[in-house]
Amino acid sequence: MRKALVIVDYQVDFVSGALGFAGAELLEPTIIEKINKYHAENGDVFFTLDTHGENYLDTAEGRKLPVPHCIKGTEGHKLYGKVAECVRENDTIIEKPSFGSLELAEKLRKAGYDEVEFCGLVTDICVVSNVILAKAALPESRIVVDSRAVASFDGEKHNAALEVMKSVQADVI
């Protein structure tokens, strides 16, 4: 069985930086445990990085969310804490300019994974976007979201996103 783990946007700016929120840092041990497990079992590990340029405020997203964040080359763009130390040479890092990554979905599709597990930030924005793209790319594969390893600054939206992911047949555990 081919399995992959996707860590969505567990970056400094979403944990302790420009868009950081209380509780995001609490995911770190669980995410590290998952990365170590996948590495030990020779599973594939993907990291997505929300990635913007200096012109962020002039973009469609920047006009609706006027908080510069995850600017490439800044501290806020980096993976947070000890998660950054878990990256191995064979892991895949995808810089994405938007919420969902078509590049990630295509890589998952081409590899033909039987199961893809998601964790990271933010549940109701980038996590749900990438879960839906993964399910579209791999309609017969098991898509898993560990509710202990995702979070949002808004509890109601977090719960609503988990329900949406269930409704598109992702297994929320």
Protein Blocks (a to p, Z undefined) as FASTA:
>chain_A
ZZddddehiafklmmmmmgcehjlmmmmmmmmmmmmmmmnopacddddddddfklmmpmk
lmmmcccehiehiaklpcehjllmmpcfkbccdddfbfbdfklmmmmmmnopabdcdedd
dfklmmmmmmmmmmmmmmmbccdddfklgccfblklmmmmmmmmmmnopacZZ
